[in-house]
Amino acid sequence: MKNPIENDAVLLLQDGTRYFGKGFGKASTVVGEVVFNTGMVGYTESLTDPSYGGQLLSFTYPLIGNYGVPAYSDIDEFSLPRYFESSKIQTNGVIINQLCELPSHWSSTRTFDEWLTSEGITGISSIDTRSLTIKIRESGVMMGLISYDPDNNDSDLNSVLDKSQTYDALEFFKHTSTKKPKTYGTANDKVVILDFGVKNGIIRNILQRSYSAVIVPYNYTFEQIMEYNPKGILISNGPGDPQRCQDSFNTIKKICNSNIPILGICLGHQLIALSLGASTYKLQYGHRGQNKSCKDLVTGKNFVTSQNHGYAVDYKSLDNTQLEPWFINLDDNSLEGIRHKNNTCIAVQFHPEAHPGPYDASYVFDLFFRMMSV
């Protein structure tokens, strides 16, 4: 592998395109689906979001690491980390333009580079992320590889990439789901979360409304869930192709056909749709960022939302189901929310809990909890 002088890392895309840059974090070679996030801030929340599992995340904002990285031990009143959405970085690798080595923020305990190094994550900087973003927008997301090799050893990177499995073929949710039930809070009224990779922000929103949150593995049955006597059930976010979660469809269908209030978020939105007869498809480059506009078709109001998804529910596929559209994306008119016509089942493709992002759509949680109080 021949690099321009001073560069010791390369980003190789599936179509053969190479971007040379400077490596940071762990010196290694990593493979994943290359996607981009348009947010200006929130890199600690984004990188620890389980929905990014299996991906190489490129930040379009050119300066990353400016405010450093806080400690995981900085927790809120619910003992949840304030600035992280899980206990570790979930992406396979990180792609940025400029790496800040001298951060400034009162909560910072380490640099961005030190954080990635401590967690064994490989990054590449000095990349023309604007050019990369345009390429993904025009050609679609694709598999890629980051090779950070300070010794500049020759290796057949094309062969490594060719032998890797495609993103759509992998079941990342099996790694991001809890392995055993966990309970947060002490309230008698409970919300059970069917976990495919739930964010801390979602748990926090439940606890803030004086409910306990019980997180159960993705493969729990309807009967096992009902043993907790939940007031409501939440189908969580998570990584990967929703079609890979077929083992959970029957459980989710039973949940949706019960009289219990249901809320689906992100992957949960797609799983509810699939379980009730609708279909999903892969977006060309996805929606990832904190500045995505949506319209509530019930109220006619528009909101700025936080999003992180590469798949969407097919609007037309709702025609033969008991589901109706609730939100649409104002950029491409894709479906961003659904409601059941006959019972208390609602779902959104965006993240009403934000983290990072605006709280404009937090009323989705309010609606869910009002349904539980009836």
Protein Blocks (a to p, Z undefined) as FASTA:
>chain_A
ZZdehiabdcddfkopacddddehjdddddddddddfbfghklmmmmmmklgoiacddfb
lbghklopadfklccfkopafkbcbfbdfbfbdcdfbdcfbdcdfkbcbdfklmmmmnop
acdehiafklmmmmmmmnopadddddddfkopacdfklmmmmpccfklpcfklmmpcfbd
cdedjbfbdcddddfbiafklmmmmmmnopacddddfkbcfklmmmnopabdcddddedj
fklmmmmmmmmmmmmmmcbdcddehjlmmmmmmmnopacdddfkopadjkbccddfknop
acddddddfbdcdfklmmmmcbdcfbdcfklopafbdcdfkbccdddfbdfklopadfkl
mmmmmmmmmmmmZZ
